[in-house]
Amino acid sequence: MKLTKQALTAINTPRIRRRLMEALDDVAESTIYRYISNNDDNLTKAAALKVIREETGLTDQEILEEGVEVISQPQN
């Protein structure tokens, strides 16, 4: 799975990068930069998608490239 260009642009802010660092088990900021630059699959993990949804207000269709089936997460 890959993120859309819209989502990649939206998440490339200091606040969202920090939240992604925490959500992805405290990875380094340089790792998050690499994930964004490479459109890495780690950005589509459930924890990362939750942060992206909360911070950007984007829908799954706006976050994930077309043709990718989204599996809903149970609400906590």
Residue pairs with C-beta under 8 A, 6 or more apart in sequence:
1 41
1 44
1 64
1 65
1 68
2 39
2 41
2 44
2 64
2 65
2 68
3 11
3 39
3 43
3 44
3 52
3 63
3 64
3 65
4 62
4 63
4 64
4 65
6 58
6 62
7 52
7 56
7 58
7 62
7 63
7 64
8 36
8 39
10 16
10 52
10 55
10 56
10 58
11 17
11 20
11 36
11 43
11 52
11 55
11 56
12 36
15 55
16 51
16 52
16 55
16 56
17 29
17 32
17 33
17 36
18 29
19 51
19 55
20 32
20 35
20 43
20 48
20 51
20 52
21 27
21 28
21 29
21 31
21 32
23 47
23 48
23 50
23 51
24 31
24 32
24 42
24 45
24 47
24 48
34 40
35 42
35 43
36 43
42 48
43 49
43 52
44 64
46 73
49 60
49 63
49 73
50 73
52 58
52 63
53 59
53 60
53 63
56 63
60 70
61 70
64 70
